[in-house]
Amino acid sequence: MGVKAALLGTALSGLTFSAMATTATDTCLQQPNRTLPCPHQLYRLMQLPDQQEAGVRCICVSDFQPFLQQPESEVAQIRQRMDRRQLEAQLGMELEPILRILRRED
């Protein structure tokens, strides 16, 4: 009977994770104009400023990677700021909390 209980527990935990991943994927933070699946997703338990409580969220790391790099020129820096403001407007939130998570500061 112990083996059955262990197998049932394993199956249920897999279902729970699967349900969490499905929910997290539904709210994946990514470029709104993305048409192909994100090649590098990260799942984190987080609470963003606009959320009442923490939850598992998906971040498309590939879409935020350019904002983690230091621009090489003044023109690149201006372009990065413009792209950042545009993405913030599209997502309706500041990028800094997401970037802190990706930098492993939170």
Backbone as JSON Lines, residues from 0, in Angstrom:
{"i":0,"aa":"M","n":[0.81,-1.19,0.0],"ca":[0.0,0.0,0.0],"c":[0.87,1.26,0.0]}
{"i":1,"aa":"G","n":[2.07,1.21,0.59],"ca":[2.97,2.36,0.62],"c":[3.43,2.75,-0.77]}
{"i":2,"aa":"V","n":[3.65,1.76,-1.63],"ca":[4.09,2.03,-2.99],"c":[3.0,2.74,-3.77]}
{"i":3,"aa":"K","n":[1.74,2.3,-3.58],"ca":[0.62,2.94,-4.28],"c":[0.49,4.4,-3.84]}
{"i":4,"aa":"A","n":[0.64,4.64,-2.55],"ca":[0.53,6.01,-2.05],"c":[1.65,6.88,-2.62]}
{"i":5,"aa":"A","n":[2.85,6.33,-2.7],"ca":[3.98,7.09,-3.25],"c":[3.76,7.4,-4.72]}
{"i":6,"aa":"L","n":[3.27,6.41,-5.47],"ca":[3.0,6.64,-6.89],"c":[1.9,7.67,-7.09]}
{"i":7,"aa":"L","n":[0.86,7.58,-6.27],"ca":[-0.24,8.54,-6.35],"c":[0.27,9.94,-6.03]}
{"i":8,"aa":"G","n":[1.1,10.06,-4.99],"ca":[1.67,11.36,-4.62],"c":[2.51,11.94,-5.74]}
{"i":9,"aa":"T","n":[3.31,11.1,-6.36],"ca":[4.15,11.55,-7.48],"c":[3.29,12.01,-8.65]}
{"i":10,"aa":"A","n":[2.26,11.25,-8.96],"ca":[1.37,11.61,-10.07],"c":[0.66,12.92,-9.77]}
{"i":11,"aa":"L","n":[0.18,13.09,-8.54],"ca":[-0.53,14.32,-8.18],"c":[0.41,15.53,-8.2]}
{"i":12,"aa":"S","n":[1.64,15.35,-7.73],"ca":[2.57,16.48,-7.77],"c":[2.89,16.86,-9.21]}
{"i":13,"aa":"G","n":[2.98,15.88,-10.1],"ca":[3.2,16.17,-11.51],"c":[2.04,16.94,-12.11]}
{"i":14,"aa":"L","n":[0.83,16.57,-11.73],"ca":[-0.35,17.28,-12.22],"c":[-0.38,18.7,-11.68]}
{"i":15,"aa":"T","n":[-0.01,18.87,-10.42],"ca":[0.01,20.2,-9.83],"c":[1.01,21.09,-10.56]}
{"i":16,"aa":"F","n":[2.22,20.57,-10.8],"ca":[3.22,21.36,-11.52],"c":[2.75,21.67,-12.93]}
{"i":17,"aa":"S","n":[2.14,20.68,-13.57],"ca":[1.63,20.89,-14.93],"c":[0.58,21.99,-14.94]}
{"i":18,"aa":"A","n":[-0.31,21.99,-13.96],"ca":[-1.34,23.03,-13.89],"c":[-0.71,24.39,-13.63]}
{"i":19,"aa":"M","n":[0.32,24.43,-12.75],"ca":[1.0,25.69,-12.48],"c":[1.7,26.19,-13.74]}
{"i":20,"aa":"A","n":[2.34,25.31,-14.47],"ca":[3.05,25.7,-15.69],"c":[2.07,26.23,-16.73]}
{"i":21,"aa":"T","n":[0.92,25.59,-16.84],"ca":[-0.09,26.05,-17.8],"c":[-0.55,27.45,-17.43]}
{"i":22,"aa":"T","n":[-0.81,27.68,-16.15],"ca":[-1.22,29.0,-15.71],"c":[-0.12,30.02,-15.95]}
{"i":23,"aa":"A","n":[1.12,29.64,-15.65],"ca":[2.24,30.55,-15.84],"c":[2.44,30.87,-17.32]}
{"i":24,"aa":"T","n":[2.25,29.89,-18.18],"ca":[2.42,30.11,-19.61],"c":[1.37,31.06,-20.15]}
{"i":25,"aa":"D","n":[0.16,30.98,-19.6],"ca":[-0.9,31.87,-20.04],"c":[-0.54,33.33,-19.79]}
{"i":26,"aa":"T","n":[0.29,33.58,-18.78],"ca":[0.65,34.94,-18.43],"c":[2.15,35.18,-18.63]}
{"i":27,"aa":"C","n":[2.74,34.53,-19.6],"ca":[4.18,34.65,-19.83],"c":[4.52,36.09,-20.22]}
{"i":28,"aa":"L","n":[5.51,36.65,-19.55],"ca":[5.96,38.0,-19.85],"c":[6.9,37.93,-21.04]}
{"i":29,"aa":"Q","n":[6.47,38.52,-22.14],"ca":[7.25,38.46,-23.38],"c":[6.86,39.61,-24.29]}
{"i":30,"aa":"Q","n":[7.6,39.75,-25.37],"ca":[7.26,40.77,-26.37],"c":[5.86,40.48,-26.89]}
{"i":31,"aa":"P","n":[4.96,41.45,-26.88],"ca":[3.6,41.21,-27.37],"c":[3.54,40.79,-28.84]}
{"i":32,"aa":"N","n":[4.52,41.19,-29.62],"ca":[4.5,40.85,-31.05],"c":[5.22,39.53,-31.36]}
{"i":33,"aa":"R","n":[5.55,38.75,-30.34],"ca":[6.23,37.46,-30.55],"c":[5.27,36.51,-31.27]}
{"i":34,"aa":"T","n":[5.75,35.91,-32.36],"ca":[4.92,34.97,-33.14],"c":[5.4,33.53,-32.98]}
{"i":35,"aa":"L","n":[6.67,33.35,-32.65],"ca":[7.22,32.0,-32.45],"c":[7.34,31.71,-30.97]}
{"i":36,"aa":"P","n":[7.36,30.44,-30.59],"ca":[7.53,30.11,-29.17],"c":[8.85,30.68,-28.64]}
{"i":37,"aa":"C","n":[8.83,31.08,-27.4],"ca":[10.03,31.62,-26.77],"c":[11.07,30.51,-26.61]}
{"i":38,"aa":"P","n":[12.31,30.74,-27.06],"ca":[13.33,29.69,-26.97],"c":[13.94,29.53,-25.58]}
{"i":39,"aa":"H","n":[13.75,30.52,-24.7],"ca":[14.36,30.45,-23.37],"c":[13.38,31.02,-22.34]}
{"i":40,"aa":"Q","n":[12.63,30.12,-21.71],"ca":[11.66,30.54,-20.7],"c":[12.2,30.24,-19.32]}
{"i":41,"aa":"L","n":[11.83,31.1,-18.38],"ca":[12.22,30.94,-16.99],"c":[10.95,31.05,-16.16]}
{"i":42,"aa":"Y","n":[10.73,30.1,-15.27],"ca":[9.57,30.14,-14.38],"c":[10.04,30.52,-12.99]}
{"i":43,"aa":"R","n":[9.42,31.53,-12.42],"ca":[9.79,32.01,-11.09],"c":[8.53,32.29,-10.27]}
{"i":44,"aa":"L","n":[8.65,32.03,-8.99],"ca":[7.62,32.47,-8.06],"c":[7.94,33.93,-7.77]}
{"i":45,"aa":"M","n":[7.05,34.82,-8.13],"ca":[7.32,36.25,-7.97],"c":[6.04,37.02,-7.72]}
{"i":46,"aa":"Q","n":[6.23,38.19,-7.19],"ca":[5.12,39.12,-7.02],"c":[5.53,40.44,-7.65]}
{"i":47,"aa":"L","n":[4.91,40.75,-8.76],"ca":[5.19,42.0,-9.44],"c":[4.36,43.11,-8.8]}
{"i":48,"aa":"P","n":[4.76,44.36,-8.96],"ca":[4.06,45.46,-8.29],"c":[2.55,45.52,-8.53]}
{"i":49,"aa":"D","n":[2.08,45.06,-9.68],"ca":[0.65,45.13,-9.97],"c":[-0.13,43.91,-9.48]}
{"i":50,"aa":"Q","n":[0.52,42.98,-8.78],"ca":[-0.13,41.76,-8.32],"c":[-0.45,41.85,-6.83]}
{"i":51,"aa":"Q","n":[-1.56,41.23,-6.43],"ca":[-1.95,41.19,-5.03],"c":[-1.12,40.18,-4.25]}
{"i":52,"aa":"E","n":[-0.76,39.08,-4.9],"ca":[0.02,38.04,-4.22],"c":[0.99,37.4,-5.21]}
{"i":53,"aa":"A","n":[1.97,36.7,-4.65],"ca":[2.98,36.05,-5.49],"c":[2.36,34.87,-6.24]}
{"i":54,"aa":"G","n":[2.92,34.59,-7.39],"ca":[2.47,33.46,-8.19],"c":[3.58,33.04,-9.15]}
{"i":55,"aa":"V","n":[3.46,31.85,-9.69],"ca":[4.44,31.37,-10.66],"c":[4.19,32.11,-11.97]}
{"i":56,"aa":"R","n":[5.23,32.74,-12.48],"ca":[5.13,33.46,-13.75],"c":[6.23,32.99,-14.67]}
{"i":57,"aa":"C","n":[5.95,33.07,-15.92],"ca":[6.91,32.73,-16.97],"c":[7.5,34.03,-17.51]}
{"i":58,"aa":"I","n":[8.8,34.02,-17.72],"ca":[9.48,35.15,-18.35],"c":[10.2,34.62,-19.58]}
{"i":59,"aa":"C","n":[9.97,35.25,-20.71],"ca":[10.73,34.9,-21.91],"c":[12.06,35.64,-21.84]}
{"i":60,"aa":"V","n":[13.07,34.96,-21.35],"ca":[14.38,35.57,-21.12],"c":[14.93,36.19,-22.41]}
{"i":61,"aa":"S","n":[14.71,35.53,-23.52],"ca":[15.22,36.02,-24.81],"c":[14.73,37.43,-25.12]}
{"i":62,"aa":"D","n":[13.51,37.76,-24.72],"ca":[12.94,39.06,-25.04],"c":[13.48,40.17,-24.14]}
{"i":63,"aa":"F","n":[14.0,39.81,-22.96],"ca":[14.5,40.81,-22.02],"c":[16.03,40.88,-21.99]}
{"i":64,"aa":"Q","n":[16.69,39.93,-22.62],"ca":[18.15,39.86,-22.64],"c":[18.81,41.15,-23.14]}
{"i":65,"aa":"P","n":[18.31,41.79,-24.19],"ca":[18.96,43.03,-24.67],"c":[19.0,44.14,-23.61]}
{"i":66,"aa":"F","n":[18.04,44.13,-22.68],"ca":[17.98,45.17,-21.66],"c":[18.94,44.89,-20.5]}
{"i":67,"aa":"L","n":[19.54,43.72,-20.49],"ca":[20.51,43.36,-19.45],"c":[21.94,43.69,-19.88]}
{"i":68,"aa":"Q","n":[22.11,44.04,-21.14],"ca":[23.44,44.31,-21.68],"c":[23.71,45.81,-21.73]}
{"i":69,"aa":"Q","n":[24.95,46.17,-21.52],"ca":[25.36,47.57,-21.6],"c":[25.52,47.96,-23.06]}
{"i":70,"aa":"P","n":[24.83,49.01,-23.52],"ca":[24.99,49.45,-24.92],"c":[26.42,49.9,-25.19]}
{"i":71,"aa":"E","n":[26.88,49.65,-26.42],"ca":[28.26,49.94,-26.78],"c":[28.48,51.38,-27.26]}
{"i":72,"aa":"S","n":[27.41,52.06,-27.61],"ca":[27.56,53.43,-28.1],"c":[26.38,54.27,-27.6]}
{"i":73,"aa":"E","n":[26.5,55.56,-27.79],"ca":[25.42,56.46,-27.37],"c":[24.15,56.2,-28.19]}
{"i":74,"aa":"V","n":[24.33,55.93,-29.47],"ca":[23.18,55.62,-30.33],"c":[22.49,54.34,-29.86]}
{"i":75,"aa":"A","n":[23.29,53.33,-29.52],"ca":[22.72,52.07,-29.02],"c":[22.02,52.28,-27.69]}
{"i":76,"aa":"Q","n":[22.55,53.17,-26.86],"ca":[21.93,53.46,-25.57],"c":[20.58,54.14,-25.76]}
{"i":77,"aa":"I","n":[20.51,55.07,-26.69],"ca":[19.24,55.76,-26.99],"c":[18.23,54.76,-27.54]}
{"i":78,"aa":"R","n":[18.67,53.9,-28.43],"ca":[17.79,52.87,-29.01],"c":[17.26,51.93,-27.92]}
{"i":79,"aa":"Q","n":[18.15,51.54,-27.02],"ca":[17.74,50.64,-25.94],"c":[16.69,51.31,-25.04]}
{"i":80,"aa":"R","n":[16.89,52.59,-24.72],"ca":[15.9,53.32,-23.91],"c":[14.55,53.4,-24.63]}
{"i":81,"aa":"M","n":[14.58,53.67,-25.93],"ca":[13.34,53.74,-26.7],"c":[12.63,52.39,-26.72]}
{"i":82,"aa":"D","n":[13.39,51.32,-26.97],"ca":[12.81,49.98,-26.99],"c":[12.23,49.61,-25.62]}
{"i":83,"aa":"R","n":[12.94,50.0,-24.57],"ca":[12.48,49.7,-23.21],"c":[11.17,50.43,-22.91]}
{"i":84,"aa":"R","n":[11.1,51.7,-23.24],"ca":[9.87,52.46,-23.02],"c":[8.7,51.88,-23.82]}
{"i":85,"aa":"Q","n":[8.98,51.47,-25.04],"ca":[7.93,50.88,-25.88],"c":[7.42,49.58,-25.26]}
{"i":86,"aa":"L","n":[8.33,48.72,-24.81],"ca":[7.92,47.45,-24.21],"c":[7.17,47.69,-22.9]}
{"i":87,"aa":"E","n":[7.61,48.66,-22.11],"ca":[6.91,48.99,-20.87],"c":[5.48,49.44,-21.17]}
{"i":88,"aa":"A","n":[5.32,50.24,-22.2],"ca":[3.98,50.7,-22.59],"c":[3.12,49.53,-23.06]}
{"i":89,"aa":"Q","n":[3.7,48.63,-23.83],"ca":[2.94,47.48,-24.33],"c":[2.54,46.53,-23.21]}
{"i":90,"aa":"L","n":[3.44,46.31,-22.25],"ca":[3.14,45.4,-21.14],"c":[2.33,46.08,-20.04]}
{"i":91,"aa":"G","n":[2.36,47.42,-20.02],"ca":[1.64,48.15,-18.98],"c":[2.32,48.05,-17.63]}
{"i":92,"aa":"M","n":[3.63,47.9,-17.63],"ca":[4.38,47.79,-16.37],"c":[5.83,48.16,-16.6]}
{"i":93,"aa":"E","n":[6.52,48.49,-15.51],"ca":[7.95,48.79,-15.58],"c":[8.73,47.5,-15.76]}
{"i":94,"aa":"L","n":[9.84,47.56,-16.47],"ca":[10.67,46.38,-16.71],"c":[11.63,46.09,-15.56]}
{"i":95,"aa":"E","n":[11.93,47.08,-14.74],"ca":[12.97,46.91,-13.72],"c":[12.73,45.73,-12.79]}
{"i":96,"aa":"P","n":[11.5,45.48,-12.29],"ca":[11.31,44.29,-11.44],"c":[11.64,42.98,-12.17]}
{"i":97,"aa":"I","n":[11.33,42.91,-13.45],"ca":[11.63,41.71,-14.24],"c":[13.14,41.59,-14.43]}
{"i":98,"aa":"L","n":[13.79,42.7,-14.72],"ca":[15.24,42.68,-14.94],"c":[15.98,42.32,-13.65]}
{"i":99,"aa":"R","n":[15.46,42.77,-12.49],"ca":[16.08,42.39,-11.21],"c":[16.01,40.88,-11.0]}
{"i":100,"aa":"I","n":[14.9,40.28,-11.38],"ca":[14.76,38.82,-11.26],"c":[15.76,38.14,-12.18]}
{"i":101,"aa":"L","n":[15.88,38.61,-13.4],"ca":[16.81,38.0,-14.36],"c":[18.27,38.21,-13.95]}
{"i":102,"aa":"R","n":[18.55,39.31,-13.25],"ca":[19.91,39.55,-12.75],"c":[20.16,38.8,-11.44]}
{"i":103,"aa":"R","n":[19.11,38.14,-10.95],"ca":[19.14,37.39,-9.67],"c":[19.39,38.3,-8.49]}
{"i":104,"aa":"E","n":[18.8,39.49,-8.56],"ca":[18.9,40.44,-7.45],"c":[17.75,40.25,-6.47]}
{"i":105,"aa":"D","n":[16.69,39.59,-6.88],"ca":[15.54,39.34,-6.0],"c":[15.44,37.88,-5.67]}
